[in-house]
Amino acid sequence: MVDELIRLLGVENVKFDPEELEKYSHDETSGVEAQIPLAVVFPTSTEQVSMILRWANERRVPIVPRGAGTGLSAGAVPTKDSIVVSLERMNRIVEFDEENMTITVEPGVITGEIQKIAEEHGLFYAGDPASSESSSIGGNVAENAGGVKVIKYGPTSFHVLGLEVVLPTGEIVTFGGKTLKNVTGYDLVRLFVGSEGTLGIVTKIILRLVPKSKCTAVLLVPFRDIEDALLCVPKVLSQSGVLPASIEFMDKASSEMASRFLNESIPNPEAECHLIFELESTSKQSLTREYIELGEKLMQMKALEVYIADSRTQRMKIWRFRKAIAEGIIAFRPTHCMEDVVVPTANMPKLVVSAYDIARRFDLEVLNFGHVGDGNVHVTFLKPDGMSDDVWKRSLEKALEELYKITVQLEGNLTGEHGVGLKRKKYLSMFLQEKELALMRSIKRLFDPNNILNPGKIFPD
Ligand SMILES: Cc1cc2nc3c(=O)[nH]c(=O)nc-3n(C[C@H](O)[C@H](O)[C@H](O)COP(=O)(O)OP(=O)(O)OC[C@H]3O[C@@H](n4cnc5c(N)ncnc54)[C@H](O)[C@@H]3O)c2cc1C
């Protein structure tokens, strides 16, 4: 099989040495068993992706697409006897169209690079997952990645105007284009965004750029009481008349994790939690007025202090701190379970309070952080020191069931941005009606009748 792949792609584009394959046996998800693939191939063009899929479809060989491997749902973890198709060498900027405010890229481009190119031209790419410096845009599209600017700009699907995709049969198709509107038939762009590499391999992406905001400020707001902090969020959103670009939350344990990872501290480290607001405006005066008004409201809502960062360096420092939480967890507490539940914003305080209660009941450690402005909290259970693996697994299982039950009661969903992958598939039917799940399965069959593309992902066995 490997010989055939080498004949198709050239020896320089195929890896089969077990030591080199290890890196491709896992992503960043904790608690999911790694699986060494048969080989990893590195196509450099759409035509090569097409050749691989045609070949695999004829032989019924399972294919696992992979971007940068930063996924948190084990979507890129190989299934048994599979070939990983790594898109990392398809990393060209195809076109920057300043007048139409679009950028066309290959899937292996790192998201942060797109942000930088846009910024150099006075424009803005609004997709901003905390992993923007390490994740690929193809992975962002496949997961419909969210991040810290979703309240104002939406998740990745809001920025994708067009796609080139290779179907499991090897056919190359394009959906959408550069237009902002398009109702010519079904919206297949949106179907593919978030399809977790189960319907086709994305080989080109047309992204929408927007004007870069002229003035930005970040407010760092410590609170003594977590519920007080969380209750502010729906009030700010519905009553302040201002739509912040971000509202993020980190509890004390999360800040301590980031602090340890970066060896830096933030103001009021003893606070039970911090909220981070990012405000954007067209002038310095209006921005100042908005952050003063918001700051006063937050003080009335029991904030301990409001720190305003309006220089780029100060703002970057706060964001670097916030974005280091997940990295700290992965580095210092490898046995953890990072969840991604999402609820309507006003229900989020109840969700977070319940998460602490669940952890207490099952003797687990927990930290909570995330994108509270859009109701998406990364409840993260940690294995306490001294707990056996068996007890951890059993307690975690029960804790997750409780967490999901309360999420359903609060009209929420299983995953807001990390995806289902392997990690969450057994819980899917708690959140989807039978008919919905059946429709999704028939879509999968329609695109991939031989089930070669990322088999075993999303759908419960
Ligand atoms: C520290 C850290 C912080 C994070 N913060 C965020 C965050 O704020 N918001 C957020 O949404 N996520 C976040 N993530 C999760 C992760 O970075 C995202 O899910 C990201 O979109 C994955 O991109 P990737 O290139 O690493 O994809 P991979 O992990 O390689 O793959 C993810 C999925 O996409 C599929 N795939 C990849 N490329 C293609 C392609 N070209 N065509 C079809 N399918 C493809 C794979 O099969 C897999 O199912 C974070 C992860 C880490 C480690």
The ligand as an SDF file (V2000), in Angstrom:
LIG
                    3D

 53 58  0  0  0  0  0  0  0  0999 V2000
   -4.1010   25.8420   23.3370 C   0  0  0  0  0  0  0  0  0  0  0  0
   -5.3110   25.6380   22.4770 C   0  0  0  0  0  0  0  0  0  0  0  0
   -6.2720   26.6310   22.4040 C   0  0  0  0  0  0  0  0  0  0  0  0
   -7.4070   26.4650   21.6010 C   0  0  0  0  0  0  0  0  0  0  0  0
   -8.3290   27.4590   21.5240 N   0  0  0  0  0  0  0  0  0  0  0  0
   -9.4000   27.3330   20.7200 C   0  0  0  0  0  0  0  0  0  0  0  0
  -10.3710   28.3860   20.6240 C   0  0  0  0  0  0  0  0  0  0  0  0
  -10.2660   29.4310   21.2590 O   0  0  0  0  0  0  0  0  0  0  0  0
  -11.4210   28.1870   19.8080 N   0  0  0  0  0  0  0  0  0  0  0  0
  -11.5780   27.0430   19.0830 C   0  0  0  0  0  0  0  0  0  0  0  0
  -12.5540   26.9360   18.3450 O   0  0  0  0  0  0  0  0  0  0  0  0
  -10.6850   26.0370   19.1680 N   0  0  0  0  0  0  0  0  0  0  0  0
   -9.6060   26.1470   19.9520 C   0  0  0  0  0  0  0  0  0  0  0  0
   -8.6890   25.1290   20.0430 N   0  0  0  0  0  0  0  0  0  0  0  0
   -8.9170   23.8780   19.2930 C   0  0  0  0  0  0  0  0  0  0  0  0
   -8.2300   23.8000   17.9050 C   0  0  0  0  0  0  0  0  0  0  0  0
   -7.1180   24.6650   17.8320 O   0  0  0  0  0  0  0  0  0  0  0  0
   -9.2320   24.1170   16.8040 C   0  0  0  0  0  0  0  0  0  0  0  0
  -10.2340   23.1220   16.7610 O   0  0  0  0  0  0  0  0  0  0  0  0
   -8.6090   24.2420   15.4190 C   0  0  0  0  0  0  0  0  0  0  0  0
   -9.5960   24.6650   14.5220 O   0  0  0  0  0  0  0  0  0  0  0  0
   -7.9940   22.9360   14.9150 C   0  0  0  0  0  0  0  0  0  0  0  0
   -7.1760   23.2470   13.8090 O   0  0  0  0  0  0  0  0  0  0  0  0
   -6.0000   22.2700   13.3680 P   0  0  0  0  0  0  0  0  0  0  0  0
   -5.3910   22.8230   12.1430 O   0  0  0  0  0  0  0  0  0  0  0  0
   -5.0890   22.0060   14.4760 O   0  0  0  0  0  0  0  0  0  0  0  0
   -6.8530   20.9830   12.9990 O   0  0  0  0  0  0  0  0  0  0  0  0
   -6.6570   19.4050   13.3720 P   0  0  0  0  0  0  0  0  0  0  0  0
   -6.6000   19.2690   14.8290 O   0  0  0  0  0  0  0  0  0  0  0  0
   -5.4680   18.9330   12.6020 O   0  0  0  0  0  0  0  0  0  0  0  0
   -7.9480   18.8340   12.7640 O   0  0  0  0  0  0  0  0  0  0  0  0
   -9.1950   19.1600   13.3110 C   0  0  0  0  0  0  0  0  0  0  0  0
  -10.3080   18.5180   12.4560 C   0  0  0  0  0  0  0  0  0  0  0  0
  -10.3300   19.1080   11.1760 O   0  0  0  0  0  0  0  0  0  0  0  0
  -10.1910   18.1240   10.1480 C   0  0  0  0  0  0  0  0  0  0  0  0
   -9.4180   18.7850    9.0980 N   0  0  0  0  0  0  0  0  0  0  0  0
   -8.2450   19.4490    9.2310 C   0  0  0  0  0  0  0  0  0  0  0  0
   -7.9010   20.0040    8.0550 N   0  0  0  0  0  0  0  0  0  0  0  0
   -8.8770   19.6840    7.1670 C   0  0  0  0  0  0  0  0  0  0  0  0
   -9.1030   19.9710    5.7930 C   0  0  0  0  0  0  0  0  0  0  0  0
   -8.2610   20.7020    5.0720 N   0  0  0  0  0  0  0  0  0  0  0  0
  -10.2220   19.4770    5.2100 N   0  0  0  0  0  0  0  0  0  0  0  0
  -11.1070   18.7370    5.9140 C   0  0  0  0  0  0  0  0  0  0  0  0
  -10.9410   18.4410    7.2140 N   0  0  0  0  0  0  0  0  0  0  0  0
   -9.8430   18.9130    7.8220 C   0  0  0  0  0  0  0  0  0  0  0  0
   -9.5210   16.9470   10.8340 C   0  0  0  0  0  0  0  0  0  0  0  0
   -9.8450   15.7320   10.2040 O   0  0  0  0  0  0  0  0  0  0  0  0
  -10.1220   17.0320   12.2200 C   0  0  0  0  0  0  0  0  0  0  0  0
  -11.3860   16.4190   12.2170 O   0  0  0  0  0  0  0  0  0  0  0  0
   -7.5650   25.2620   20.8540 C   0  0  0  0  0  0  0  0  0  0  0  0
   -6.5890   24.2720   20.9300 C   0  0  0  0  0  0  0  0  0  0  0  0
   -5.4770   24.4410   21.7290 C   0  0  0  0  0  0  0  0  0  0  0  0
   -4.4470   23.3480   21.7780 C   0  0  0  0  0  0  0  0  0  0  0  0
  1  2  1  0
  2  3  1  0
  2 52  2  0
  3  4  2  0
  4  5  1  0
  4 50  1  0
  5  6  2  0
  6  7  1  0
  6 13  1  0
  7  8  2  0
  7  9  1  0
  9 10  1  0
 10 11  2  0
 10 12  1  0
 12 13  2  0
 13 14  1  0
 14 15  1  0
 14 50  1  0
 15 16  1  0
 16 17  1  0
 16 18  1  0
 18 19  1  0
 18 20  1  0
 20 21  1  0
 20 22  1  0
 22 23  1  0
 23 24  1  0
 24 25  2  0
 24 26  1  0
 24 27  1  0
 27 28  1  0
 28 29  2  0
 28 30  1  0
 28 31  1  0
 31 32  1  0
 32 33  1  0
 33 34  1  0
 33 48  1  0
 34 35  1  0
 35 36  1  0
 35 46  1  0
 36 37  1  0
 36 45  1  0
 37 38  2  0
 38 39  1  0
 39 40  1  0
 39 45  2  0
 40 41  1  0
 40 42  2  0
 42 43  1  0
 43 44  2  0
 44 45  1  0
 46 47  1  0
 46 48  1  0
 48 49  1  0
 50 51  2  0
 51 52  1  0
 52 53  1  0
M  END
$$$$
